[in-house]
Amino acid sequence: MNVFRGFRSQIVDVLGELAEAGEFPTGLDVSRISAEPPRDPSHGDLSTNAAMVLAKPASMKPRDLAEVLTKGMLGLASVEHAEVAGPGFINVRFSAAFWQDQLKTVLDQGIEYGQSDIGQGQRVNVEYVSANPTGPLHVAHARGAVVGDALVNLLRKAGFDVTSEYYINDAGAQVDQLGRSAHLRYREALGEYIGEVPEGLYPGEYMIEIGRELSAKYGDQYIGAPEEDWLAPFRDHAIEQLLKQIKDDLAALGISQDVFTSERALVDGGKVDDVYATLDDRGLIYQGVLEPPKGKAAPDDWEPREQTLFRATEFGDDIDRPLKKSDGSWTYFSNDIANHLDKFERDFPTMIDIWGADHGGYVKRMTAAVNAVTAGQGKLDIKLCQMVHLKKGGQPFRMSKRAGNFVTLRDLIEELGENGKDVVRFIMLTRKNDTQMDFDLDKSVEQSRENPVFYVQYAHARCCSVLRNASVDDGDLVSADMSLLDDTSELEVIRELANWPRIIEAAADAHEPHRVAFYLNDLAAAFHGLWNKGKDNTRLRFISEDDADGTRARLALVKGVATVIASGLGVMGVTPLEELR
């Protein structure tokens, strides 16, 4: 239970009681009332704007209303202190007993603590990675993969019905080039000297094995054959093999997506035709000539001719967008609209796409198209992931031989050793998705305060070590006398634990899984701080032979910390470590 959302309900109840008592009018709109932790912790545990938003409809001065409401709130058992601040905000401090009860809730609910119902089972589709099946995944894909997968976990924790999806870009010129690259390596496998890989084809060593497979399958059948005979089977074989490799790479990162949707299948199944018909029926398609872009090179979809255009400007885009190329084939944009219409027709009114930052110019047109093709019933949120700069020894990390010109996801995981998957996942969530990231390979595995992976995992391992040494039963901890946890440092840790459900809800609402990593760092800091104070203050030590009841209570706190860290790491897709080596 989000204690802040729960207390907001209590505020509403107090307002109702005061209205019945004639203190101010009944029937006021309470939807804008907030109850959140104040920015400055010295102001208390919670701040509410109730008096500020209700003053005008109640025909009262904000501070006058706040004074009345404060008196009513002081009657609540959970409130130790309440006072009016500034123009009419109310700051509240909860009693120690209130916080101590929250620890019992943590222990009662275990790893499920933080689970929320705010999603109410709403269906959400999260599409992430969706790399062209033309080579192995690279580091930039890793960031999008982690952000997307953590977001899926986060939304599920918040009560949404989520489907994770990979959109296979298996139509268009890039996969035809893949087929030609496969044919080149096929000829090489049969003994032909190919020299330098021509510009535009895929040079990575990963194509060599595909060429060998094709030579084993077809022999010399297609050595001198025209392209139209071999392009389709070579292309399809290469896509199939590379998609297997992509799935294996994602599995190495702990990711298994629910749905894989083929762009080619959508086109062949008439989904793009459905898009055209839908937009045309709504009067959103016309024949026209676009002005060339000013001050920049013409984009791929601009042509100096009359084109079939979508009225994207009616839905917030900068210009109208072409749906067909000069040869009559669909643009990539048309195919992408079909992809999102297909999602919508599969009962996903809310769609989230995780893209690379290089697609930033595509956001407006895509959101406009989704708005148009779903008649405003579909909502698309696009999250852009900025570049990741890898460093080792203070220098940029080497290029990959396997890939040809970039560091693969596999390279990265293997470089980081035994816990490589977890390190990658954690580090990728230590920055908001739309900020640039420096990934220092040395720093990410060192055991120091500056390494957030170690800092959080160390807190969990410390908890596990204490609990192992104590050999205590979880049932005994639930029944511990929590009132003995009355030191400010202990209560600070409990406050952090109680904040976890709010973090889940706020992060899910904003579609920002990095907030979980930030929160875990704060919780770890509070716990490590308590541990260090115990070095000087024997009363704060977790195990005391002379104080059985106090030991049980403090071990209950340790268990609570371990539980919430494990819950948070679970959302991030990271395995909590019970010991560090």
C-alpha positions in Angstrom: 0.0 0.0 0.0 1.3 3.4 -1.0 1.2 5.2 2.4 1.0 8.6 0.7 -2.0 7.6 -1.4 -3.5 6.0 1.6 -3.1 9.2 3.7 -4.6 11.2 0.9 -7.8 9.1 1.3 -7.7 10.0 5.0 -7.4 13.7 4.2 -10.5 13.3 2.0 -12.3 11.6 4.9 -11.4 14.4 7.3 -12.6 17.0 4.7 -15.9 15.1 4.6 -16.3 15.2 8.3 -15.5 18.9 8.5 -18.0 19.6 5.8 -20.7 17.7 7.7 -19.8 19.8 10.7 -20.4 23.0 8.7 -16.8 24.1 8.7 -16.9 24.6 4.9 -19.2 23.6 1.9 -20.0 20.0 1.0 -19.5 18.5 -2.5 -16.1 20.1 -3.2 -14.0 18.5 -6.0 -11.1 16.7 -4.3 -9.5 15.3 -7.4 -6.6 17.8 -7.4 -5.5 17.1 -3.8 -2.0 15.7 -3.5 -0.1 14.0 -0.7 3.6 13.6 -1.3 6.9 13.7 0.6 8.1 17.3 0.9 11.2 18.3 -1.0 12.9 19.2 2.2 12.8 16.3 4.7 13.0 18.8 7.6 9.5 19.9 6.8 8.1 16.5 7.8 7.0 13.2 6.2 4.2 14.5 4.0 2.9 17.7 2.4 -0.5 18.3 1.0 -2.0 21.1 -1.2 -5.6 20.3 0.0 -6.2 23.8 1.3 -4.6 25.5 -1.7 -6.8 23.8 -4.3 -10.1 23.9 -2.2 -9.9 27.5 -0.9 -11.4 29.2 -3.9 -14.4 26.8 -4.4 -14.9 26.9 -0.6 -14.8 30.8 -0.6 -12.1 30.7 2.1 -8.6 32.0 2.4 -6.1 29.1 1.9 -4.4 29.6 5.3 -7.8 29.7 7.0 -8.9 26.5 5.4 -5.5 25.0 6.2 -5.9 25.8 9.9 -9.3 24.1 10.0 -8.0 21.0 8.1 -4.9 20.8 10.3 -7.0 20.6 13.5 -8.9 17.7 11.9 -5.8 15.9 10.8 -4.3 16.1 14.3 -7.1 13.8 15.4 -5.7 11.0 13.2 -3.9 8.3 15.1 -1.0 8.2 12.5 -0.3 12.0 12.8 2.2 13.2 15.4 2.4 16.8 14.2 0.8 19.0 11.5 1.3 22.6 10.7 0.4 25.2 8.1 3.3 26.3 5.9 3.6 29.2 3.4 0.4 30.3 1.7 -1.5 27.3 2.8 0.4 24.0 2.4 0.1 21.6 5.3 3.1 19.6 6.5 2.6 16.4 8.4 4.9 14.3 10.6 3.8 10.8 11.2 4.2 9.0 14.6 7.0 6.5 15.1 4.2 3.8 15.6 2.9 4.6 12.1 6.3 3.9 10.6 6.9 0.8 12.7 3.6 -0.6 11.5 4.9 -0.2 7.9 7.8 -2.5 8.6 5.3 -5.2 9.6 3.5 -4.7 6.3 6.8 -5.2 4.4 7.5 -8.5 6.3 3.9 -9.7 5.9 3.9 -9.1 2.1 7.5 -10.2 1.4 8.7 -9.8 -2.1 5.3 -8.8 -3.3 5.5 -5.6 -1.2 5.2 -2.7 -3.6 2.7 -4.4 -5.8 0.1 -1.9 -6.9 -3.4 -1.9 -8.4 -3.2 1.5 -10.1 -2.9 -0.2 -13.5 -6.3 -1.9 -13.0 -5.4 -4.6 -15.6 -5.1 -2.1 -18.4 -3.5 -3.6 -21.5 -0.2 -2.1 -22.5 2.1 -3.1 -25.4 5.8 -2.3 -24.9 7.9 -2.7 -28.1 11.7 -2.6 -27.6 14.9 -3.5 -29.3 13.3 -4.2 -32.7 16.7 -4.1 -34.4 17.0 -4.9 -38.0 17.8 -8.6 -38.3 21.0 -7.8 -40.2 23.6 -8.5 -37.5 24.2 -9.1 -33.8 22.9 -6.7 -31.2 25.2 -3.9 -30.2 25.6 -1.8 -27.0 23.0 0.8 -28.0 20.5 -2.1 -28.5 21.5 -3.3 -25.0 20.3 0.0 -23.4 17.0 -0.1 -25.2 16.6 -3.7 -24.3 17.2 -3.1 -20.6 15.0 0.0 -20.4 12.2 -1.8 -22.2 12.4 -5.0 -20.2 12.6 -3.1 -16.9 9.6 -1.0 -17.9 7.6 -4.2 -18.6 8.5 -5.5 -15.1 7.6 -2.1 -13.6 4.2 -1.8 -15.2 3.4 -5.4 -14.2 4.3 -4.6 -10.6 1.9 -1.6 -10.9 -1.0 -3.7 -12.0 -1.0 -3.4 -15.8 -1.5 -6.2 -18.2 1.7 -5.9 -20.3 2.8 -7.6 -23.5 6.4 -7.2 -24.6 7.0 -7.2 -28.3 9.8 -7.2 -30.9 9.0 -5.8 -34.3 11.1 -7.6 -36.9 12.1 -5.2 -39.7 12.3 -7.9 -42.3 11.0 -5.9 -45.3 12.8 -3.3 -47.4 16.2 -2.6 -48.9 18.3 -3.4 -45.8 17.2 -7.1 -45.7 17.8 -7.3 -49.5 21.3 -6.2 -48.8 21.6 -8.8 -46.2 20.6 -11.4 -48.8 23.3 -10.1 -51.1 25.8 -10.2 -48.2 24.8 -13.9 -47.6 25.4 -14.7 -51.3 28.8 -13.1 -51.2 29.8 -15.3 -48.2 28.2 -18.3 -49.9 30.5 -17.9 -52.8 33.4 -17.4 -50.4 32.5 -20.7 -48.7 32.6 -22.5 -52.0 36.2 -21.3 -52.6 35.8 -18.0 -54.4 38.1 -15.1 -53.4 35.8 -12.2 -52.6 38.3 -9.6 -51.5 37.0 -6.5 -49.6 33.3 -6.6 -48.9 31.7 -4.0 -51.2 30.3 -0.8 -49.7 26.7 -1.3 -48.6 27.0 -4.9 -47.7 27.4 -6.3 -44.2 31.1 -7.0 -43.5 31.0 -8.7 -40.1 32.5 -12.1 -39.5 29.0 -13.3 -38.4 28.1 -13.5 -42.1 30.8 -16.2 -42.7 28.9 -18.9 -40.9 25.7 -18.0 -42.7 27.6 -18.4 -46.0 28.8 -21.8 -45.0 25.3 -22.9 -44.0 24.0 -21.8 -47.4 26.8 -23.6 -49.2 26.0 -26.8 -47.3 22.3 -26.4 -48.1 22.5 -25.5 -51.8 25.9 -26.6 -53.0 27.0 -24.6 -56.1 23.4 -24.3 -57.4 23.4 -20.5 -57.1 27.0 -19.6 -58.0 26.1 -18.2 -61.4 22.4 -17.8 -61.0 20.6 -14.5 -61.5 19.8 -12.6 -58.4 16.0 -13.1 -58.7 16.6 -16.8 -58.2 18.5 -16.7 -55.0 17.8 -13.4 -53.3 14.6 -14.4 -51.5 15.8 -17.8 -50.1 19.2 -16.3 -49.1 17.6 -13.3 -47.4 15.1 -15.4 -45.5 17.8 -17.9 -44.3 20.0 -15.0 -43.1 17.1 -13.4 -41.3 16.1 -16.6 -39.6 19.6 -17.3 -38.4 20.3 -13.8 -37.2 17.0 -13.6 -35.5 17.9 -16.8 -33.6 21.2 -15.1 -32.6 19.4 -11.9 -31.5 17.0 -14.0 -29.3 20.0 -15.8 -27.8 21.7 -12.5 -27.1 18.6 -11.2 -25.5 18.3 -14.3 -23.4 21.9 -13.7 -22.2 20.6 -10.4 -20.9 17.6 -12.1 -19.2 15.1 -11.0 -21.8 12.4 -13.2 -23.4 9.8 -11.2 -25.3 6.2 -12.3 -25.6 5.5 -11.5 -29.2 7.6 -11.2 -32.4 5.8 -9.4 -35.2 7.1 -9.5 -38.8 7.0 -6.3 -40.9 6.9 -8.4 -44.0 3.9 -10.4 -42.7 2.0 -7.2 -42.0 2.6 -6.0 -45.5 1.8 -9.3 -47.2 -1.3 -9.6 -45.0 -2.8 -6.4 -46.2 -2.3 -4.4 -43.0 -0.8 -1.4 -44.9 -3.7 -1.5 -47.3 -6.0 -1.3 -44.2 -4.1 1.8 -43.0 -4.5 3.5 -46.3 -8.3 2.7 -46.4 -8.8 3.9 -42.8 -7.0 7.2 -43.4 -8.7 7.7 -46.8 -12.1 7.1 -45.3 -11.4 9.9 -42.8 -10.3 12.3 -45.5 -6.7 12.3 -44.3 -5.0 11.4 -47.6 -4.4 13.6 -50.7 -2.2 14.0 -53.7 0.3 16.9 -53.3 3.8 18.1 -53.7 5.9 18.8 -50.5 8.2 21.7 -50.2 11.9 20.7 -50.0 13.3 21.0 -46.5 15.0 24.3 -45.9 18.7 24.5 -44.9 19.3 20.7 -44.8 19.8 17.7 -47.0 16.6 16.2 -48.4 15.4 13.2 -46.4 14.9 9.8 -47.9 11.1 10.2 -48.1 11.2 13.6 -50.0 10.7 13.6 -53.7 10.1 16.6 -56.1 6.9 15.2 -57.4 3.2 14.7 -56.6 2.9 12.2 -53.8 0.3 10.3 -51.8 0.4 12.3 -48.6 -1.0 11.8 -45.1 -2.4 15.0 -43.4 0.0 14.6 -40.5 0.0 18.4 -39.7 -3.6 18.0 -38.5 -2.3 15.9 -35.7 0.7 17.9 -34.6 3.4 17.0 -37.1 5.5 19.7 -38.8 4.7 18.6 -42.4 2.4 16.1 -44.1 4.0 12.8 -44.8 4.3 10.5 -47.9 2.8 7.1 -47.8 4.1 5.8 -51.1 7.4 5.8 -53.0 7.8 6.8 -56.6 7.7 3.1 -57.6 4.3 2.7 -55.9 5.6 0.7 -53.0 4.8 1.7 -49.4 7.2 3.9 -47.4 8.7 2.6 -44.2 6.3 5.1 -42.5 3.3 3.3 -43.9 4.6 0.0 -42.7 5.2 1.4 -39.2 1.6 2.8 -39.1 0.4 -0.7 -40.0 2.4 -2.1 -37.1 0.7 0.3 -34.6 -2.7 -0.2 -36.0 -2.2 -3.9 -35.7 -1.3 -3.4 -32.0 -4.4 -1.3 -31.5 -6.6 -3.9 -33.2 -5.1 -6.5 -30.9 -6.6 -4.5 -28.0 -3.6 -2.4 -26.9 -4.9 1.2 -26.6 -1.7 2.1 -24.8 1.6 1.5 -26.8 5.1 2.3 -25.7 8.0 2.2 -28.1 11.7 2.2 -27.0 13.8 3.7 -29.8 17.3 4.8 -30.4 18.0 8.6 -30.2 18.7 8.6 -34.0 15.0 8.2 -34.5 14.1 11.4 -32.7 12.9 13.1 -35.9 10.4 10.3 -36.4 8.5 10.8 -33.1 6.1 13.5 -34.2 5.0 11.8 -37.3 4.5 8.4 -35.6 2.4 9.9 -32.7 0.4 11.9 -35.3 -0.3 8.7 -37.3 -1.3 6.7 -34.3 -3.7 9.4 -33.2 -5.2 9.6 -36.7 -5.5 5.9 -37.5 -7.0 5.1 -34.1 -9.4 8.1 -34.1 -7.7 9.4 -31.0 -8.4 6.1 -29.1 -4.8 4.9 -29.1 -2.0 6.4 -27.1 1.7 6.1 -28.1 4.5 7.0 -25.8 8.0 6.9 -27.4 11.1 6.7 -25.2 14.4 7.6 -26.9 17.6 6.0 -25.6 20.7 8.1 -26.1 24.1 6.6 -27.0 26.3 4.6 -24.7 30.0 5.3 -24.7 32.0 2.4 -23.5 35.3 3.0 -21.7 38.0 0.7 -20.3 41.3 1.9 -18.8 40.2 5.4 -19.5 40.0 4.7 -23.2 37.2 3.9 -25.6 36.5 0.1 -25.6 37.7 -1.8 -28.7 35.6 -2.6 -31.7 34.3 -6.1 -32.2 35.8 -8.5 -34.8 32.6 -10.4 -34.9 30.5 -7.4 -35.8 32.9 -5.6 -38.0 32.6 -2.1 -36.6 30.8 -2.1 -33.2 30.9 -3.7 -29.8 28.3 -6.4 -29.5 26.0 -7.1 -26.6 27.8 -10.4 -26.1 31.2 -8.7 -26.1 30.0 -6.5 -23.3 28.5 -9.2 -21.1 31.5 -11.5 -21.5 33.9 -8.7 -20.7 32.2 -8.1 -17.4 32.5 -11.7 -16.3 30.3 -14.0 -14.1 27.7 -11.3 -13.2 27.9 -9.5 -16.6 24.2 -9.7 -17.3 23.3 -8.1 -14.0 26.0 -5.4 -14.2 24.8 -4.4 -17.7 21.2 -4.3 -16.6 21.9 -2.2 -13.5 24.3 0.3 -15.1 21.9 0.9 -18.0 19.3 2.0 -15.6 21.5 4.4 -13.6 20.7 7.2 -16.1 17.4 8.4 -17.5 17.0 6.9 -21.0 17.2 10.2 -22.9 20.6 11.2 -21.4 24.0 10.2 -22.7 25.8 7.5 -20.8 29.4 6.8 -20.1 29.8 3.1 -19.3 33.1 2.6 -17.5 33.8 -1.2 -17.6 36.4 -0.9 -14.9 34.2 1.2 -12.6 31.2 -1.1 -13.0 33.0 -4.1 -11.5 35.0 -2.4 -8.7 33.9 -2.7 -5.1 33.5 0.9 -4.2 30.9 3.4 -3.1 31.1 5.0 -6.6 29.9 1.8 -8.2 26.1 1.7 -7.8 25.9 -2.0 -8.7 28.3 -3.0 -5.9 26.8 -0.5 -3.4 23.2 -1.9 -3.7 24.3 -5.5 -4.0 26.6 -5.1 -1.0 23.6 -3.8 1.1 21.6 -6.9 0.1 24.6 -9.3 0.8 25.2 -7.6 4.2 21.5 -8.2 5.1 21.8 -11.8 4.1 25.0 -12.3 6.1 23.4 -10.9 9.2 20.4 -13.1 8.9 22.5 -16.2 8.2 24.6 -15.5 11.3 21.5 -15.0 13.4 19.7 -18.1 12.2 16.3 -16.6 12.9 12.9 -17.7 11.7 10.9 -15.3 9.5 7.8 -15.9 11.6 9.7 -14.7 14.7 10.6 -11.5 12.9 7.1 -10.6 11.9 6.0 -10.8 15.5 8.9 -8.7 16.8 8.2 -5.7 18.9 8.8 -2.9 16.3 8.3 -0.2 18.9 11.9 -0.9 19.9 13.0 0.6 16.6 12.9 4.2 17.8 16.3 5.6 16.8 16.2 8.2 14.1 18.5 6.2 11.9 16.3 3.1 12.2 13.1 5.1 11.5 14.9 6.7 8.5 15.4 3.2 7.0 11.8 2.3 7.6 10.7 5.5 5.9 12.7 4.5 2.8 11.1 1.0 2.9 7.7 2.6 3.1 8.5 4.8 0.1 8.8 1.8 -2.2 5.2 1.4 -3.3 5.1 5.2 -4.1 8.2 4.8 -6.2 6.6 1.9 -8.1 3.5 3.9 -8.9 5.3 7.2 -9.8 7.8 5.4 -12.0 5.1 3.3 -13.7 3.0 6.4 -14.3 6.0 8.3 -15.9 7.3 5.2 -17.8 10.7 5.7 -16.1 12.3 2.5 -14.7 15.5 4.3 -13.9 13.7 5.7 -10.8 14.0 2.2 -9.3 17.8 2.3 -9.5 17.8 5.7 -7.9 15.6 4.5 -5.1 17.7 1.4 -4.4 20.8 3.6 -4.1 19.0 5.8 -1.5 17.8 2.7 0.4 21.3 1.2 0.4 22.7 4.5 1.6 20.3 4.6 4.5 21.1 1.0 5.4 24.9 1.4 5.2 24.5 4.6 7.3 22.7 2.6 10.0 25.4 -0.1 9.8 28.2 2.4 10.3 26.4 4.0 13.3 26.3 0.6 14.9 30.1 0.6 15.0 30.0 3.5 17.5 26.6 2.9 19.2 26.3 -0.6 20.4 22.5 -0.2 20.8 22.2 0.0 17.1 24.0 -3.2 16.4 21.8 -5.7 14.7 22.7 -8.6 17.0 23.1 -8.2 20.8 23.4 -11.2 23.1 22.1 -9.1 26.0 19.0 -7.9 24.2 16.9 -10.6 22.6 13.8 -8.5 21.9 15.8 -5.6 20.5 17.8 -8.1 18.3 14.6 -9.5 16.9 13.3 -6.1 16.1 16.5 -5.0 14.4 16.7 -8.3 12.5 13.2 -7.6 11.3 14.4 -4.3 9.9 17.3 -6.1 8.2 14.9 -8.6 6.7 12.7 -5.7 5.5 15.7 -4.0 3.7 16.7 -7.3 2.1 13.1 -7.9 0.9 12.7 -4.5 -0.6 16.1 -4.5 -2.3 15.3 -7.9 -3.8 11.9 -6.6 -4.9 13.6 -3.6 -6.6 16.3 -5.6 -8.2 13.6 -7.9 -9.5 11.9 -5.0 -11.3 15.3 -4.2 -12.8 15.8 -7.8 -13.9 18.9 -8.2 -11.6 19.6 -11.2 -9.4 20.1 -10.1 -5.8 23.4 -11.5 -4.5 23.5 -13.2 -1.0 27.3 -12.9 -0.8 30.0 -11.0 -2.6 33.3 -12.6 -3.7 
